[in-house]
Amino acid sequence: MANEYYGKLIVGELSDNQTLPNAGSVDSTNMVNIAGQTNGKLWIDVYAGTDISIAANQSFSIELEGYTSDNNDSATPPFSTANNGGMQGTSGTPESDAHYYLLHKAATTDGVLAFSKGSLITQCAIPEDLFRLLGYDYVQLKYTTSANESSETVTAFVYSKM
């Protein structure tokens, strides 16, 4: 992927036309290092690499995961149970059952979800306080589908909003 995509300065690539899973979960191809203060300027965009259509009775989610190192063994959702209101110098406790969804389409309640090739699926600022308090240095996405979406792809990256 080039250093610029849709006119945005890329910090790191999470997925480059990555295939969605066949009724399962898959992590984005890459992790991106976000060490240091982000000052609300690091964002994640996810684009449709192909036309994407999720049927009315199927689910699709894109979840943000935080890591303390560049391996999957350190993965936890970016939430904390005791972050003292985000006060400086405090620490957080990971909440194992929490999820930070960039997109969540539930099979039982949501209708058809469709995106045309090249369209923006979702966008999110990296939650600085949660990441700082939990000591995360890396981000990765997890794509989960309940049907075979393996003919569809996504492109995702971290970029700087200056």
KEGU-361663 format. One record per atom (N, C-alpha, C): residue number from 0; residue in three letters; atom name; x, y, z. Coordinates in steps of 0.1 Angstrom, whole numbers, plus 5000, padded with zeros to 4 digits. Atoms other than C-alpha are relative to their C-alpha. Example, Ala and Ser with C-alpha at 12.3 -4.5 7.8 and 13.67 -1.06 7.14 Angstrom:
<pts>
+-------+------+--------+------+------+------+
: votor : voba : padren :    u :    v :    w :
+-------+------+--------+------+------+------+
:     0 :  ala :      N : 5009 : 4988 : 5000 :
:     0 :  ala :     CA : 5123 : 4955 : 5078 :
:     0 :  ala :      C : 5009 : 5012 : 5000 :
:     1 :  ser :      N : 4991 : 4989 : 5000 :
:     1 :  ser :     CA : 5137 : 4989 : 5071 :
:     1 :  ser :      C : 4992 : 5011 : 5008 :
+-------+------+--------+------+------+------+
</pts>
This chain:
<pts>
+-------+------+--------+------+------+------+
: votor : voba : padren :    u :    v :    w :
+-------+------+--------+------+------+------+
:     0 :  met :      N : 5009 : 4988 : 5000 :
:     0 :  met :     CA : 5000 : 5000 : 5000 :
:     0 :  met :      C : 5009 : 5012 : 5000 :
:     1 :  ala :      N : 4993 : 4987 : 5001 :
:     1 :  ala :     CA : 5012 : 5035 : 4992 :
:     1 :  ala :      C : 4999 : 5007 : 5014 :
:     2 :  asn :      N : 5000 : 4992 : 4988 :
:     2 :  asn :     CA : 5020 : 5060 : 5020 :
:     2 :  asn :      C : 4988 : 5009 : 5001 :
:     3 :  glu :      N : 5012 : 4992 : 5001 :
:     3 :  glu :     CA : 4988 : 5078 : 5009 :
:     3 :  glu :      C : 4989 : 4992 : 4994 :
:     4 :  tyr :      N : 5011 : 5007 : 5004 :
:     4 :  tyr :     CA : 4954 : 5064 : 5005 :
:     4 :  tyr :      C : 4988 : 5009 : 5002 :
:     5 :  tyr :      N : 5011 : 4990 : 4999 :
:     5 :  tyr :     CA : 4923 : 5085 : 4997 :
:     5 :  tyr :      C : 5005 : 5013 : 5006 :
:     6 :  gly :      N : 4995 : 4987 : 4996 :
:     6 :  gly :     CA : 4945 : 5115 : 5004 :
:     6 :  gly :      C : 5004 : 5000 : 5015 :
:     7 :  lys :      N : 4997 : 5001 : 4985 :
:     7 :  lys :     CA : 4954 : 5103 : 5040 :
:     7 :  lys :      C : 5015 : 4995 : 5001 :
:     8 :  leu :      N : 4987 : 5004 : 4997 :
:     8 :  leu :     CA : 4989 : 5100 : 5054 :
:     8 :  leu :      C : 5000 : 4988 : 5009 :
:     9 :  ile :      N : 5001 : 5012 : 4993 :
:     9 :  ile :     CA : 4993 : 5064 : 5064 :
:     9 :  ile :      C : 5011 : 4998 : 5010 :
:    10 :  val :      N : 4990 : 5004 : 4989 :
:    10 :  val :     CA : 5010 : 5054 : 5097 :
:    10 :  val :      C : 5003 : 4985 : 4999 :
:    11 :  gly :      N : 4998 : 5014 : 5001 :
:    11 :  gly :     CA : 5005 : 5017 : 5092 :
:    11 :  gly :      C : 4988 : 4993 : 4994 :
:    12 :  glu :      N : 5010 : 5008 : 5007 :
:    12 :  glu :     CA : 4985 : 4991 : 5072 :
:    12 :  glu :      C : 4995 : 4989 : 5009 :
:    13 :  leu :      N : 5006 : 5012 : 4993 :
:    13 :  leu :     CA : 4961 : 4967 : 5090 :
:    13 :  leu :      C : 4996 : 4989 : 4990 :
:    14 :  ser :      N : 5005 : 5010 : 5010 :
:    14 :  ser :     CA : 4946 : 4950 : 5059 :
:    14 :  ser :      C : 5002 : 5006 : 4986 :
:    15 :  asp :      N : 4999 : 4996 : 5014 :
:    15 :  asp :     CA : 4953 : 4953 : 5022 :
:    15 :  asp :      C : 4993 : 4991 : 4991 :
:    16 :  asn :      N : 5009 : 5009 : 5007 :
:    16 :  asn :     CA : 4925 : 4938 : 5003 :
:    16 :  asn :      C : 4999 : 4986 : 5006 :
:    17 :  gln :      N : 5001 : 5012 : 4992 :
:    17 :  gln :     CA : 4922 : 4912 : 5030 :
:    17 :  gln :      C : 4987 : 4993 : 4998 :
:    18 :  thr :      N : 5012 : 5008 : 5001 :
:    18 :  thr :     CA : 4897 : 4884 : 5025 :
:    18 :  thr :      C : 4993 : 4999 : 5013 :
:    19 :  leu :      N : 5008 : 5002 : 4988 :
:    19 :  leu :     CA : 4869 : 4883 : 5050 :
:    19 :  leu :      C : 4998 : 4984 : 5002 :
:    20 :  pro :      N : 5000 : 5014 : 4997 :
:    20 :  pro :     CA : 4864 : 4849 : 5067 :
:    20 :  pro :      C : 4987 : 4993 : 4995 :
:    21 :  asn :      N : 5011 : 5009 : 5003 :
:    21 :  asn :     CA : 4841 : 4820 : 5059 :
:    21 :  asn :      C : 4994 : 4996 : 5013 :
:    22 :  ala :      N : 5007 : 5003 : 4988 :
:    22 :  ala :     CA : 4818 : 4820 : 5089 :
:    22 :  ala :      C : 5009 : 4997 : 5012 :
:    23 :  gly :      N : 4990 : 5000 : 4989 :
:    23 :  gly :     CA : 4845 : 4827 : 5115 :
:    23 :  gly :      C : 5006 : 5013 : 5003 :
:    24 :  ser :      N : 4992 : 4988 : 4997 :
:    24 :  ser :     CA : 4870 : 4852 : 5127 :
:    24 :  ser :      C : 5014 : 4999 : 4995 :
:    25 :  val :      N : 4987 : 4999 : 5005 :
:    25 :  val :     CA : 4902 : 4864 : 5113 :
:    25 :  val :      C : 5006 : 5014 : 5005 :
:    26 :  asp :      N : 4993 : 4988 : 4996 :
:    26 :  asp :     CA : 4927 : 4890 : 5126 :
:    26 :  asp :      C : 5005 : 5007 : 4987 :
:    27 :  ser :      N : 4994 : 4992 : 5011 :
:    27 :  ser :     CA : 4939 : 4918 : 5103 :
:    27 :  ser :      C : 5014 : 4995 : 4997 :
:    28 :  thr :      N : 4987 : 5005 : 5004 :
:    28 :  thr :     CA : 4970 : 4909 : 5084 :
:    28 :  thr :      C : 5011 : 5005 : 5008 :
:    29 :  asn :      N : 4989 : 4993 : 4993 :
:    29 :  asn :     CA : 4991 : 4934 : 5103 :
:    29 :  asn :      C : 4996 : 5006 : 5013 :
:    30 :  met :      N : 5002 : 4992 : 4988 :
:    30 :  met :     CA : 4994 : 4951 : 5137 :
:    30 :  met :      C : 5007 : 5013 : 4996 :
:    31 :  val :      N : 4994 : 4987 : 5002 :
:    31 :  val :     CA : 5003 : 4988 : 5138 :
:    31 :  val :      C : 5004 : 5005 : 5014 :
:    32 :  asn :      N : 4995 : 4994 : 4987 :
:    32 :  asn :     CA : 5025 : 5004 : 5165 :
:    32 :  asn :      C : 4995 : 5014 : 5001 :
:    33 :  ile :      N : 5006 : 4986 : 4997 :
:    33 :  ile :     CA : 5008 : 5034 : 5181 :
:    33 :  ile :      C : 5007 : 5005 : 5013 :
:    34 :  ala :      N : 4994 : 4996 : 4987 :
:    34 :  ala :     CA : 5033 : 5038 : 5210 :
:    34 :  ala :      C : 5001 : 5016 : 5001 :
:    35 :  gly :      N : 5000 : 4986 : 4998 :
:    35 :  gly :     CA : 5033 : 5073 : 5225 :
:    35 :  gly :      C : 4987 : 5007 : 5000 :
:    36 :  gln :      N : 5012 : 4993 : 5000 :
:    36 :  gln :     CA : 5007 : 5100 : 5228 :
:    36 :  gln :      C : 4994 : 5002 : 4986 :
:    37 :  thr :      N : 5007 : 4998 : 5014 :
:    37 :  thr :     CA : 4982 : 5101 : 5199 :
:    37 :  thr :      C : 4993 : 5013 : 4999 :
:    38 :  asn :      N : 5007 : 4987 : 5000 :
:    38 :  asn :     CA : 4965 : 5133 : 5210 :
:    38 :  asn :      C : 4988 : 5001 : 4991 :
:    39 :  gly :      N : 5012 : 5001 : 5008 :
:    39 :  gly :     CA : 4934 : 5121 : 5192 :
:    39 :  gly :      C : 5002 : 5002 : 4985 :
:    40 :  lys :      N : 4997 : 4997 : 5014 :
:    40 :  lys :     CA : 4951 : 5124 : 5159 :
:    40 :  lys :      C : 5002 : 4987 : 4992 :
:    41 :  leu :      N : 4999 : 5012 : 5007 :
:    41 :  leu :     CA : 4954 : 5087 : 5150 :
:    41 :  leu :      C : 4987 : 4993 : 4998 :
:    42 :  trp :      N : 5013 : 5005 : 5004 :
:    42 :  trp :     CA : 4925 : 5072 : 5132 :
:    42 :  trp :      C : 5001 : 4987 : 4993 :
:    43 :  ile :      N : 5000 : 5012 : 5008 :
:    43 :  ile :     CA : 4915 : 5039 : 5117 :
:    43 :  ile :      C : 4988 : 5001 : 4990 :
:    44 :  asp :      N : 5010 : 5000 : 5010 :
:    44 :  asp :     CA : 4896 : 5037 : 5084 :
:    44 :  asp :      C : 4999 : 4985 : 4994 :
:    45 :  val :      N : 5001 : 5013 : 5006 :
:    45 :  val :     CA : 4882 : 5005 : 5069 :
:    45 :  val :      C : 4991 : 5002 : 4987 :
:    46 :  tyr :      N : 5007 : 4998 : 5013 :
:    46 :  tyr :     CA : 4872 : 5005 : 5032 :
:    46 :  tyr :      C : 4997 : 4986 : 4994 :
:    47 :  ala :      N : 5004 : 5013 : 5008 :
:    47 :  ala :     CA : 4854 : 4978 : 5010 :
:    47 :  ala :      C : 5010 : 4999 : 4989 :
:    48 :  gly :      N : 4991 : 5003 : 5011 :
:    48 :  gly :     CA : 4880 : 4963 : 4987 :
:    48 :  gly :      C : 4993 : 4994 : 4988 :
:    49 :  thr :      N : 5009 : 5005 : 5010 :
:    49 :  thr :     CA : 4852 : 4946 : 4968 :
:    49 :  thr :      C : 4986 : 5005 : 5004 :
:    50 :  asp :      N : 5014 : 4998 : 4996 :
:    50 :  asp :     CA : 4814 : 4950 : 4968 :
:    50 :  asp :      C : 4998 : 4990 : 5012 :
:    51 :  ile :      N : 5003 : 5008 : 4988 :
:    51 :  ile :     CA : 4803 : 4936 : 5002 :
:    51 :  ile :      C : 4985 : 5000 : 5003 :
:    52 :  ser :      N : 5014 : 5001 : 4997 :
:    52 :  ser :     CA : 4768 : 4923 : 5010 :
:    52 :  ser :      C : 4998 : 4990 : 5011 :
:    53 :  ile :      N : 5002 : 5009 : 4988 :
:    53 :  ile :     CA : 4759 : 4908 : 5044 :
:    53 :  ile :      C : 4984 : 4998 : 5000 :
:    54 :  ala :      N : 5015 : 5003 : 5000 :
:    54 :  ala :     CA : 4724 : 4891 : 5043 :
:    54 :  ala :      C : 4993 : 5004 : 5013 :
:    55 :  ala :      N : 5008 : 4996 : 4989 :
:    55 :  ala :     CA : 4696 : 4901 : 5066 :
:    55 :  ala :      C : 5001 : 4990 : 5012 :
:    56 :  asn :      N : 5000 : 5010 : 4989 :
:    56 :  asn :     CA : 4699 : 4869 : 5087 :
:    56 :  asn :      C : 5015 : 4996 : 5004 :
:    57 :  gln :      N : 4986 : 5003 : 4997 :
:    57 :  gln :     CA : 4738 : 4870 : 5090 :
:    57 :  gln :      C : 5006 : 5012 : 5008 :
:    58 :  ser :      N : 4993 : 4990 : 4992 :
:    58 :  ser :     CA : 4762 : 4889 : 5113 :
:    58 :  ser :      C : 5013 : 5003 : 4994 :
:    59 :  phe :      N : 4987 : 4995 : 5004 :
:    59 :  phe :     CA : 4793 : 4909 : 5106 :
:    59 :  phe :      C : 5005 : 5010 : 5010 :
:    60 :  ser :      N : 4995 : 4991 : 4991 :
:    60 :  ser :     CA : 4816 : 4927 : 5130 :
:    60 :  ser :      C : 5015 : 5003 : 4997 :
:    61 :  ile :      N : 4986 : 4996 : 5000 :
:    61 :  ile :     CA : 4849 : 4946 : 5130 :
:    61 :  ile :      C : 5003 : 5005 : 5014 :
:    62 :  glu :      N : 4996 : 4998 : 4986 :
:    62 :  glu :     CA : 4865 : 4947 : 5164 :
:    62 :  glu :      C : 5014 : 5005 : 5002 :
:    63 :  leu :      N : 4987 : 4995 : 4997 :
:    63 :  leu :     CA : 4894 : 4968 : 5177 :
:    63 :  leu :      C : 5006 : 4992 : 5011 :
:    64 :  glu :      N : 4993 : 5007 : 4989 :
:    64 :  glu :     CA : 4920 : 4949 : 5197 :
:    64 :  glu :      C : 5013 : 5008 : 5003 :
:    65 :  gly :      N : 4987 : 4994 : 4996 :
:    65 :  gly :     CA : 4949 : 4963 : 5217 :
:    65 :  gly :      C : 5010 : 4990 : 5005 :
:    66 :  tyr :      N : 4989 : 5009 : 4996 :
:    66 :  tyr :     CA : 4982 : 4947 : 5224 :
:    66 :  tyr :      C : 5011 : 5007 : 5007 :
:    67 :  thr :      N : 4989 : 4994 : 4993 :
:    67 :  thr :     CA : 5011 : 4953 : 5247 :
:    67 :  thr :      C : 5013 : 4997 : 4993 :
:    68 :  ser :      N : 4988 : 5003 : 5008 :
:    68 :  ser :     CA : 5036 : 4937 : 5223 :
:    68 :  ser :      C : 4995 : 4995 : 4986 :
:    69 :  asp :      N : 5004 : 5003 : 5014 :
:    69 :  asp :     CA : 5036 : 4927 : 5186 :
:    69 :  asp :      C : 4998 : 4985 : 4998 :
:    70 :  asn :      N : 5004 : 5014 : 5002 :
:    70 :  asn :     CA : 5023 : 4892 : 5191 :
:    70 :  asn :      C : 4986 : 4998 : 5005 :
:    71 :  asn :      N : 5014 : 5002 : 4997 :
:    71 :  asn :     CA : 4988 : 4878 : 5194 :
:    71 :  asn :      C : 4998 : 4995 : 5015 :
:    72 :  asp :      N : 5002 : 5004 : 4987 :
:    72 :  asp :     CA : 4994 : 4864 : 5229 :
:    72 :  asp :      C : 4996 : 5011 : 5010 :
:    73 :  ser :      N : 5003 : 4989 : 4991 :
:    73 :  ser :     CA : 4990 : 4899 : 5244 :
:    73 :  ser :      C : 4987 : 5007 : 4997 :
:    74 :  ala :      N : 5012 : 4994 : 5005 :
:    74 :  ala :     CA : 4956 : 4906 : 5228 :
:    74 :  ala :      C : 4990 : 5001 : 5012 :
:    75 :  thr :      N : 5012 : 4998 : 4991 :
:    75 :  thr :     CA : 4928 : 4921 : 5250 :
:    75 :  thr :      C : 4992 : 5011 : 4994 :
:    76 :  pro :      N : 5008 : 4989 : 5004 :
:    76 :  pro :     CA : 4899 : 4943 : 5242 :
:    76 :  pro :      C : 5004 : 5013 : 5006 :
:    77 :  pro :      N : 4996 : 4987 : 4994 :
:    77 :  pro :     CA : 4906 : 4980 : 5248 :
:    77 :  pro :      C : 4990 : 5006 : 5009 :
:    78 :  phe :      N : 5008 : 4995 : 4990 :
:    78 :  phe :     CA : 4885 : 4985 : 5278 :
:    78 :  phe :      C : 5006 : 4998 : 5014 :
:    79 :  ser :      N : 4994 : 5002 : 4986 :
:    79 :  ser :     CA : 4893 : 4989 : 5315 :
:    79 :  ser :      C : 4988 : 5001 : 5010 :
:    80 :  thr :      N : 5011 : 4999 : 4989 :
:    80 :  thr :     CA : 4872 : 4984 : 5347 :
:    80 :  thr :      C : 5004 : 5010 : 5010 :
:    81 :  ala :      N : 4995 : 4991 : 4989 :
:    81 :  ala :     CA : 4893 : 5006 : 5369 :
:    81 :  ala :      C : 5009 : 5011 : 4995 :
:    82 :  asn :      N : 4991 : 4991 : 5006 :
:    82 :  asn :     CA : 4907 : 5035 : 5350 :
:    82 :  asn :      C : 4999 : 5014 : 5007 :
:    83 :  asn :      N : 5000 : 4988 : 4992 :
:    83 :  asn :     CA : 4899 : 5062 : 5376 :
:    83 :  asn :      C : 4996 : 5012 : 4992 :
:    84 :  gly :      N : 5005 : 4989 : 5008 :
:    84 :  gly :     CA : 4881 : 5084 : 5351 :
:    84 :  gly :      C : 5010 : 5006 : 4990 :
:    85 :  gly :      N : 4990 : 4995 : 5010 :
:    85 :  gly :     CA : 4912 : 5087 : 5328 :
:    85 :  gly :      C : 5010 : 5009 : 5006 :
:    86 :  met :      N : 4991 : 4991 : 4994 :
:    86 :  met :     CA : 4932 : 5106 : 5353 :
:    86 :  met :      C : 5015 : 4996 : 4997 :
:    87 :  gln :      N : 4986 : 5002 : 5003 :
:    87 :  gln :     CA : 4969 : 5110 : 5345 :
:    87 :  gln :      C : 5007 : 4992 : 5011 :
:    88 :  gly :      N : 4992 : 5008 : 4991 :
:    88 :  gly :     CA : 4993 : 5085 : 5361 :
:    88 :  gly :      C : 4993 : 4988 : 5006 :
:    89 :  thr :      N : 5007 : 5012 : 4995 :
:    89 :  thr :     CA : 4966 : 5059 : 5369 :
:    89 :  thr :      C : 5001 : 4989 : 4989 :
:    90 :  ser :      N : 4999 : 5011 : 5009 :
:    90 :  ser :     CA : 4964 : 5025 : 5353 :
:    90 :  ser :      C : 4986 : 4993 : 4999 :
:    91 :  gly :      N : 5013 : 5007 : 5002 :
:    91 :  gly :     CA : 4935 : 5004 : 5340 :
:    91 :  gly :      C : 5002 : 4985 : 5002 :
:    92 :  thr :      N : 5000 : 5014 : 4999 :
:    92 :  thr :     CA : 4925 : 4968 : 5345 :
:    92 :  thr :      C : 4992 : 4995 : 4988 :
:    93 :  pro :      N : 5007 : 5005 : 5012 :
:    93 :  pro :     CA : 4915 : 4949 : 5313 :
:    93 :  pro :      C : 4987 : 4993 : 5004 :
:    94 :  glu :      N : 5013 : 5006 : 4998 :
:    94 :  glu :     CA : 4879 : 4938 : 5311 :
:    94 :  glu :      C : 4999 : 4989 : 4989 :
:    95 :  ser :      N : 4998 : 5011 : 5009 :
:    95 :  ser :     CA : 4880 : 4904 : 5295 :
:    95 :  ser :      C : 4987 : 4998 : 4991 :
:    96 :  asp :      N : 5012 : 5002 : 5008 :
:    96 :  asp :     CA : 4844 : 4904 : 5282 :
:    96 :  asp :      C : 4995 : 5012 : 4993 :
:    97 :  ala :      N : 5004 : 4988 : 5007 :
:    97 :  ala :     CA : 4843 : 4939 : 5268 :
:    97 :  ala :      C : 5005 : 5000 : 4986 :
:    98 :  his :      N : 4997 : 5000 : 5014 :
:    98 :  his :     CA : 4844 : 4946 : 5231 :
:    98 :  his :      C : 4999 : 5014 : 4995 :
:    99 :  tyr :      N : 5000 : 4987 : 5006 :
:    99 :  tyr :     CA : 4852 : 4978 : 5211 :
:    99 :  tyr :      C : 4998 : 4998 : 4985 :
:   100 :  tyr :      N : 5004 : 5003 : 5014 :
:   100 :  tyr :     CA : 4833 : 4974 : 5178 :
:   100 :  tyr :      C : 5001 : 5013 : 4992 :
:   101 :  leu :      N : 5000 : 4990 : 5010 :
:   101 :  leu :     CA : 4840 : 4996 : 5149 :
:   101 :  leu :      C : 4987 : 4999 : 4991 :
:   102 :  leu :      N : 5013 : 5003 : 5007 :
:   102 :  leu :     CA : 4810 : 4979 : 5132 :
:   102 :  leu :      C : 4995 : 4987 : 5006 :
:   103 :  his :      N : 5006 : 5013 : 4995 :
:   103 :  his :     CA : 4786 : 4953 : 5146 :
:   103 :  his :      C : 4986 : 4999 : 4994 :
:   104 :  lys :      N : 5013 : 5003 : 5005 :
:   104 :  lys :     CA : 4757 : 4939 : 5126 :
:   104 :  lys :      C : 4995 : 4987 : 5005 :
:   105 :  ala :      N : 5005 : 5012 : 4994 :
:   105 :  ala :     CA : 4736 : 4915 : 5145 :
:   105 :  ala :      C : 4991 : 4992 : 4991 :
:   106 :  ala :      N : 5008 : 5008 : 5009 :
:   106 :  ala :     CA : 4720 : 4886 : 5126 :
:   106 :  ala :      C : 4985 : 5001 : 5003 :
:   107 :  thr :      N : 5015 : 5000 : 4996 :
:   107 :  thr :     CA : 4687 : 4887 : 5146 :
:   107 :  thr :      C : 4993 : 5013 : 4999 :
:   108 :  thr :      N : 5008 : 4987 : 5000 :
:   108 :  thr :     CA : 4679 : 4924 : 5145 :
:   108 :  thr :      C : 5003 : 5009 : 4988 :
:   109 :  asp :      N : 4997 : 4991 : 5011 :
:   109 :  asp :     CA : 4696 : 4940 : 5115 :
:   109 :  asp :      C : 4997 : 4994 : 4986 :
:   110 :  gly :      N : 5003 : 5004 : 5014 :
:   110 :  gly :     CA : 4686 : 4939 : 5078 :
:   110 :  gly :      C : 5013 : 4999 : 4992 :
:   111 :  val :      N : 4989 : 5001 : 5009 :
:   111 :  val :     CA : 4709 : 4937 : 5048 :
:   111 :  val :      C : 5010 : 5011 : 5002 :
:   112 :  leu :      N : 4989 : 4990 : 4999 :
:   112 :  leu :     CA : 4742 : 4955 : 5050 :
:   112 :  leu :      C : 5008 : 4999 : 4988 :
:   113 :  ala :      N : 4993 : 5000 : 5012 :
:   113 :  ala :     CA : 4759 : 4965 : 5018 :
:   113 :  ala :      C : 5009 : 5012 : 4998 :
:   114 :  phe :      N : 4991 : 4989 : 5003 :
:   114 :  phe :     CA : 4789 : 4985 : 5007 :
:   114 :  phe :      C : 5006 : 4997 : 4986 :
:   115 :  ser :      N : 4994 : 5002 : 5013 :
:   115 :  ser :     CA : 4802 : 4991 : 4972 :
:   115 :  ser :      C : 5015 : 5002 : 5001 :
:   116 :  lys :      N : 4986 : 5000 : 5000 :
:   116 :  lys :     CA : 4838 : 4987 : 4963 :
:   116 :  lys :      C : 5006 : 5014 : 5001 :
:   117 :  gly :      N : 4993 : 4987 : 4997 :
:   117 :  gly :     CA : 4860 : 5016 : 4976 :
:   117 :  gly :      C : 4993 : 5009 : 5010 :
:   118 :  ser :      N : 5007 : 4992 : 4990 :
:   118 :  ser :     CA : 4834 : 5029 : 5000 :
:   118 :  ser :      C : 5005 : 4998 : 5014 :
:   119 :  leu :      N : 4996 : 5001 : 4986 :
:   119 :  leu :     CA : 4842 : 5037 : 5036 :
:   119 :  leu :      C : 4990 : 4992 : 5008 :
:   120 :  ile :      N : 5008 : 5009 : 4992 :
:   120 :  ile :     CA : 4828 : 5010 : 5059 :
:   120 :  ile :      C : 4998 : 5006 : 5014 :
:   121 :  thr :      N : 5001 : 4994 : 4987 :
:   121 :  thr :     CA : 4837 : 5026 : 5092 :
:   121 :  thr :      C : 5013 : 5008 : 5003 :
:   122 :  gln :      N : 4988 : 4992 : 4997 :
:   122 :  gln :     CA : 4861 : 5051 : 5108 :
:   122 :  gln :      C : 4999 : 5002 : 5015 :
:   123 :  cys :      N : 4999 : 4998 : 4986 :
:   123 :  cys :     CA : 4873 : 5055 : 5144 :
:   123 :  cys :      C : 5013 : 5006 : 5004 :
:   124 :  ala :      N : 4988 : 4994 : 4994 :
:   124 :  ala :     CA : 4897 : 5076 : 5164 :
:   124 :  ala :      C : 5005 : 4989 : 5010 :
:   125 :  ile :      N : 4994 : 5009 : 4991 :
:   125 :  ile :     CA : 4921 : 5054 : 5184 :
:   125 :  ile :      C : 4997 : 5006 : 5014 :
:   126 :  pro :      N : 5004 : 4995 : 4987 :
:   126 :  pro :     CA : 4908 : 5057 : 5220 :
:   126 :  pro :      C : 5013 : 5002 : 5009 :
:   127 :  glu :      N : 4987 : 4998 : 4994 :
:   127 :  glu :     CA : 4939 : 5073 : 5235 :
:   127 :  glu :      C : 5001 : 4997 : 5015 :
:   128 :  asp :      N : 4999 : 5003 : 4986 :
:   128 :  asp :     CA : 4931 : 5072 : 5272 :
:   128 :  asp :      C : 4999 : 4986 : 5004 :
:   129 :  leu :      N : 5001 : 5014 : 4997 :
:   129 :  leu :     CA : 4920 : 5036 : 5272 :
:   129 :  leu :      C : 5013 : 4993 : 4997 :
:   130 :  phe :      N : 4987 : 5006 : 5004 :
:   130 :  phe :     CA : 4952 : 5026 : 5253 :
:   130 :  phe :      C : 5011 : 5004 : 5009 :
:   131 :  arg :      N : 4989 : 4996 : 4991 :
:   131 :  arg :     CA : 4975 : 5047 : 5275 :
:   131 :  arg :      C : 4999 : 4994 : 5013 :
:   132 :  leu :      N : 5002 : 5005 : 4986 :
:   132 :  leu :     CA : 4960 : 5035 : 5308 :
:   132 :  leu :      C : 5003 : 4985 : 5000 :
:   133 :  leu :      N : 4998 : 5015 : 5000 :
:   133 :  leu :     CA : 4962 : 4998 : 5297 :
:   133 :  leu :      C : 5014 : 4997 : 4995 :
:   134 :  gly :      N : 4987 : 5002 : 5005 :
:   134 :  gly :     CA : 4997 : 5002 : 5283 :
:   134 :  gly :      C : 5001 : 4993 : 4986 :
:   135 :  tyr :      N : 4999 : 5006 : 5014 :
:   135 :  tyr :     CA : 4989 : 4992 : 5247 :
:   135 :  tyr :      C : 5009 : 5008 : 4991 :
:   136 :  asp :      N : 4991 : 4994 : 5010 :
:   136 :  asp :     CA : 5014 : 4999 : 5220 :
:   136 :  asp :      C : 4996 : 4996 : 4986 :
:   137 :  tyr :      N : 5003 : 5005 : 5013 :
:   137 :  tyr :     CA : 4998 : 4980 : 5191 :
:   137 :  tyr :      C : 4985 : 4999 : 4998 :
:   138 :  val :      N : 5014 : 5003 : 5003 :
:   138 :  val :     CA : 4964 : 4978 : 5174 :
:   138 :  val :      C : 4999 : 4990 : 4989 :
:   139 :  gln :      N : 5004 : 5010 : 5011 :
:   139 :  gln :     CA : 4948 : 4951 : 5152 :
:   139 :  gln :      C : 4985 : 4999 : 5000 :
:   140 :  leu :      N : 5015 : 5002 : 5001 :
:   140 :  leu :     CA : 4913 : 4945 : 5139 :
:   140 :  leu :      C : 4997 : 4985 : 4999 :
:   141 :  lys :      N : 5005 : 5013 : 5002 :
:   141 :  lys :     CA : 4893 : 4913 : 5141 :
:   141 :  lys :      C : 4987 : 5000 : 4992 :
:   142 :  tyr :      N : 5012 : 5001 : 5009 :
:   142 :  tyr :     CA : 4868 : 4905 : 5113 :
:   142 :  tyr :      C : 4993 : 4987 : 5004 :
:   143 :  thr :      N : 5007 : 5012 : 4997 :
:   143 :  thr :     CA : 4840 : 4881 : 5122 :
:   143 :  thr :      C : 4987 : 5000 : 4992 :
:   144 :  thr :      N : 5012 : 5002 : 5009 :
:   144 :  thr :     CA : 4812 : 4868 : 5099 :
:   144 :  thr :      C : 4993 : 4987 : 5004 :
:   145 :  ser :      N : 5007 : 5012 : 4997 :
:   145 :  ser :     CA : 4785 : 4842 : 5104 :
:   145 :  ser :      C : 4997 : 4992 : 4987 :
:   146 :  ala :      N : 5002 : 5007 : 5013 :
:   146 :  ala :     CA : 4783 : 4833 : 5067 :
:   146 :  ala :      C : 5013 : 5000 : 4992 :
:   147 :  asn :      N : 4988 : 5000 : 5008 :
:   147 :  asn :     CA : 4808 : 4827 : 5039 :
:   147 :  asn :      C : 5001 : 5013 : 4992 :
:   148 :  glu :      N : 4997 : 4987 : 5006 :
:   148 :  glu :     CA : 4821 : 4862 : 5030 :
:   148 :  glu :      C : 5014 : 5000 : 4993 :
:   149 :  ser :      N : 4986 : 5001 : 5004 :
:   149 :  ser :     CA : 4854 : 4849 : 5016 :
:   149 :  ser :      C : 5002 : 5005 : 4985 :
:   150 :  ser :      N : 4999 : 4994 : 5014 :
:   150 :  ser :     CA : 4847 : 4864 : 4981 :
:   150 :  ser :      C : 5001 : 5015 : 5001 :
:   151 :  glu :      N : 5000 : 4986 : 4998 :
:   151 :  glu :     CA : 4848 : 4899 : 4997 :
:   151 :  glu :      C : 5013 : 5004 : 5008 :
:   152 :  thr :      N : 4987 : 4995 : 4994 :
:   152 :  thr :     CA : 4878 : 4920 : 5008 :
:   152 :  thr :      C : 4998 : 5014 : 5007 :
:   153 :  val :      N : 4999 : 4987 : 4994 :
:   153 :  val :     CA : 4886 : 4950 : 5030 :
:   153 :  val :      C : 5014 : 5005 : 5001 :
:   154 :  thr :      N : 4987 : 4993 : 4998 :
:   154 :  thr :     CA : 4914 : 4975 : 5033 :
:   154 :  thr :      C : 4999 : 5009 : 5012 :
:   155 :  ala :      N : 5000 : 4992 : 4987 :
:   155 :  ala :     CA : 4922 : 4991 : 5067 :
:   155 :  ala :      C : 5013 : 5005 : 5003 :
:   156 :  phe :      N : 4987 : 4994 : 4997 :
:   156 :  phe :     CA : 4949 : 5014 : 5079 :
:   156 :  phe :      C : 4998 : 5010 : 5011 :
:   157 :  val :      N : 4999 : 4990 : 4990 :
:   157 :  val :     CA : 4959 : 5037 : 5107 :
:   157 :  val :      C : 5006 : 5012 : 4993 :
:   158 :  tyr :      N : 4995 : 4988 : 5006 :
:   158 :  tyr :     CA : 4965 : 5073 : 5096 :
:   158 :  tyr :      C : 5000 : 5012 : 5010 :
:   159 :  ser :      N : 4998 : 4989 : 4991 :
:   159 :  ser :     CA : 4974 : 5106 : 5112 :
:   159 :  ser :      C : 4991 : 5012 : 4994 :
:   160 :  lys :      N : 5008 : 4988 : 5004 :
:   160 :  lys :     CA : 4949 : 5135 : 5111 :
:   160 :  lys :      C : 5008 : 5012 : 5006 :
:   161 :  met :      N : 4992 : 4989 : 4995 :
:   161 :  met :     CA : 4971 : 5165 : 5113 :
:   161 :  met :      C : 4993 : 5013 : 5001 :
+-------+------+--------+------+------+------+
</pts>
